[in-house]
Amino acid sequence: MHDTVWFENNGIPAVFVATDGFVDAAVAQSTSLGMPDVNRVFVPHPMQDQTDEEMHQRANSVIEQLLTALID
C-alpha cells in the first residue's frame, strides 16, 4: 500500500492488488496514509496453493478492473 500511495502522490497511476483476505487491512492502511480512496483490486484468497492455470484465470478475471482503475 505504501508504494501505491507513493506513486499516486507523485502523479503516477497505480493500483493496489491483494487477495480479498486483506480488504480491511488495505482500507485501514490507505486511510492512515491519507488516501482512503486509492484504487484497489482484490482477487480471491488464498493464492499460494494455486496452479499456474488458476493464477492465469484469476489474473484474467480482474484485468479489466485493473485497467479501468489505472485510467480513472
Buried (B, 14 or more C-beta within 10 A) or exposed (E): BEEBBEBBEEEEEBBBBBBEEBEEEBBEBBEEBEBEEBBBBBBEEEEEEBEEEEEEEBEEEBEEBBEEBEEE
